[in-house]
Amino acid sequence: MTDDATVVDARGLRCPLPVIRLAAAARDVPPGSRLTVLATDPAAEHDVPAWARMRGHAFVGSGYDEAAGTWSLTVEVRGQVPAA
């Protein structure tokens, strides 16, 4: 997680809620902002990068805290992609 990222706490939530929380947070921040999702659902490891790619945002990176069982996944918002 980067120091300048806004944290989206999705710990304890199951798929698809971590991505839904991330999408809601991304609507409220300007382009260039970074959002870090904290998630305990292992599906988030794949879902967050896929969401970022599909929405035109940049997936910055991830980490896993084994002791806490928590994924930390960071996305940089790159502007809003029009709805299809």
C-alpha positions as CSV (number, residue, x, y, z in Angstrom):
1,M,0.0,0.0,0.0
2,T,1.3,3.5,-0.8
3,D,1.2,6.3,1.7
4,D,-0.8,8.6,-0.5
5,A,-3.6,6.1,-1.3
6,T,-7.1,6.3,0.1
7,V,-8.0,3.1,1.8
8,V,-11.1,1.2,0.9
9,D,-11.7,-1.3,3.8
10,A,-13.4,-4.4,2.4
11,R,-12.1,-6.8,4.9
12,G,-14.7,-9.5,5.8
13,L,-16.7,-8.9,2.6
14,R,-17.1,-11.6,-0.1
15,C,-17.0,-11.2,-3.8
16,P,-18.3,-9.0,-5.5
17,L,-18.5,-6.5,-2.6
18,P,-14.8,-5.5,-2.5
19,V,-14.9,-4.4,-6.2
20,I,-18.3,-2.7,-5.6
21,R,-16.8,-0.7,-2.8
22,L,-13.8,0.2,-4.9
23,A,-15.9,1.3,-7.8
24,A,-18.0,3.5,-5.6
25,A,-14.8,5.1,-4.1
26,A,-13.3,5.6,-7.6
27,R,-16.4,7.7,-8.7
28,D,-15.6,10.2,-5.9
29,V,-11.9,10.9,-6.5
30,P,-10.1,12.9,-9.2
31,P,-7.9,11.2,-11.9
32,G,-4.5,10.4,-10.6
33,S,-5.8,9.4,-7.2
34,R,-4.8,6.1,-5.7
35,L,-7.1,3.7,-3.9
36,T,-6.0,0.8,-1.9
37,V,-8.5,-2.0,-1.2
38,L,-8.0,-4.1,1.9
39,A,-9.7,-7.5,1.4
40,T,-9.7,-10.8,3.1
41,D,-11.6,-12.6,0.2
42,P,-8.9,-14.3,-1.9
43,A,-10.9,-13.6,-5.1
44,A,-10.0,-9.9,-4.7
45,E,-6.4,-10.7,-5.8
46,H,-7.8,-11.4,-9.3
47,D,-11.0,-9.3,-9.3
48,V,-9.4,-5.9,-8.5
49,P,-6.8,-6.0,-11.3
50,A,-9.5,-7.2,-13.7
51,W,-11.8,-4.4,-12.7
52,A,-9.1,-1.8,-13.1
53,R,-8.2,-3.1,-16.6
54,M,-11.8,-3.2,-17.7
55,R,-12.5,0.3,-16.4
56,G,-9.3,1.9,-17.9
57,H,-7.6,2.4,-14.5
58,A,-4.0,1.4,-13.7
59,F,-3.4,-1.5,-11.3
60,V,-0.4,-0.4,-9.3
61,G,0.4,-3.5,-7.2
62,S,-0.6,-5.8,-4.4
63,G,0.7,-7.4,-1.2
64,Y,-0.5,-10.0,1.2
65,D,-0.2,-9.8,5.0
66,E,-0.2,-13.5,5.9
67,A,-0.6,-12.8,9.6
68,A,-3.7,-10.8,9.1
69,G,-4.9,-12.8,6.1
70,T,-5.4,-9.5,4.2
71,W,-4.7,-8.5,0.6
72,S,-3.7,-4.9,-0.1
73,L,-4.4,-4.0,-3.8
74,T,-3.7,-0.5,-5.1
75,V,-5.3,1.1,-8.2
76,E,-4.6,4.5,-9.8
77,V,-7.8,6.2,-11.1
78,R,-7.3,7.3,-14.7
79,G,-10.5,9.2,-15.4
80,Q,-14.0,7.8,-15.8
81,V,-14.8,5.3,-18.6
82,P,-18.2,6.0,-20.2
83,A,-20.8,3.3,-19.5
84,A,-21.3,0.9,-22.5
